[in-house]
Amino acid sequence: MICHIKSILAQLGPKPPKMGELADSIGVNRNTISRLTNNEHVPNLELAFDIRDKLNQWAVERGKELNWTIDDIWSR
């Protein structure tokens, strides 16, 4: 699985949230997000949906018409 969190965060605008903010906002350790983005770990379904929901929430808050799916965030 290839993780696209870094590129998705970059699409959120000139001051995108940092990966640590993502970790804090969904209640996981920053190391967990780092391992995901470095393709060292595959998330369980609950974590994958939490990440997707947070990324989509941030897109809405920034006025972006983006709606990512799990398949957009992780590809095979």
N, C-alpha and C positions, 0 to 999 in steps of 0.2 A: 504494500500500500504506500502510495506517495501522498504526503501531507502538503496542502496548499495554504495553510494558515497564514504564513508570512506574506504571500502575495495578496491574499484576501484582505489582510489588515492594511496593506499599502493602498488598496482601492478605496479605503474609507476616507481619503482626503489628505490634505497637507500635514495635518497633525494626527496621524492614526494612533489608536491605542497601542500600548506596548504589550508584549506577550505576558509580562508580569501582571498587568491590569486584567488581562483575560483570565489568568489563573486565579487572581484574587476574587474576581466577580463571580466565578462559578464554584469557588470553594475548593480548589485543588492547589497542590504545591507547584511553584514555578518550575521546578525540575520536571514535573509531569508534562507541562506544555513544551518545554525544551526537548524532551525525549520524543514527543509526538512530532514536532517540527523537524527534528533530525532523523525522522523515520526509524527510530530505535524502539518504538512502542506503537501498538495499535490500540485505540480506545475501545472500551466496552460501549454498548449501545447507549446507555444512560449518559455517559460522558460525551459521546459524539453528538447526541441531541442537545445537550446543554451548551456545547460549543457552538453548534449551528444556531440555536436560539439567540445566544448572546451576540454573535456576529450579525445576525439579521436585525436584532434590536438596535445595535449601534448604527447600522446602515439607515434605518428609519429615522433615528435621532439626528442624523447628519443630512437628511433630505435626499438620500440616495435611493433610487428605485432599483435596488438589488435584493434578490431573495435567493440565498444559497441553499443548496440541498446537501445532504451527506455526500452524495457523489461528486459535488463540486469541490468539497473540502478534502476528500480522500479519493484518489483514483487508484486503479489497479495497475 
